[in-house]
Amino acid sequence: MKATNRDLLVLLKDESMSNQAIEQEVEQLNDLLFHTESAEIFCAVNEVVDMNRYRVHQDQKTLVQLMFQPELKPFIFINNKN
């Protein structure tokens, strides 16, 4: 797996966990986040609501273009489908 550059705060109930067990837990969390943070997954669970044109866009190209804009235009929203 590719090394990630992120900070994770892991709260443990059990103080008797070994360092190896904690490292394994953090590695599993990194693996889980690595697979869920892809562009395909993001585009599958979000949509663009454009209230100026009364349209909803669900295509990946539109979502990725909007994500790289420094600021969204007024009344254009990124909506989570959950």
C-alpha positions, 0 to 999 in steps of 0.5 A, spaced: 500 500 500 502 507 498 504 511 504 499 516 506 500 523 509 495 524 514 494 524 521 489 520 524 487 520 532 485 513 534 481 513 541 482 506 544 478 503 550 483 498 552 489 500 554 493 493 554 493 493 546 500 492 544 504 497 539 503 492 534 496 491 535 495 499 534 499 499 528 495 494 525 489 498 526 491 504 523 494 500 517 487 498 516 484 504 517 488 507 512 487 502 507 479 503 508 480 510 507 484 509 501 479 505 497 473 510 499 477 516 497 477 515 490 474 520 485 469 514 482 466 513 489 466 520 491 462 521 484 457 515 486 455 518 492 455 526 490 451 530 485 451 537 483 445 541 484 444 547 480 439 552 482 440 557 477 438 552 471 434 548 475 438 542 474 441 536 477 448 533 475 450 526 477 456 525 471 463 524 474 466 530 469 462 535 472 463 533 479 471 533 478 471 540 475 467 543 481 471 540 486 477 543 483 474 550 483 477 555 488 469 557 489 463 555 487 458 560 483 452 562 487 446 557 488 450 551 485 451 546 491 454 539 492 449 535 495 451 528 498 445 523 496 445 519 503 
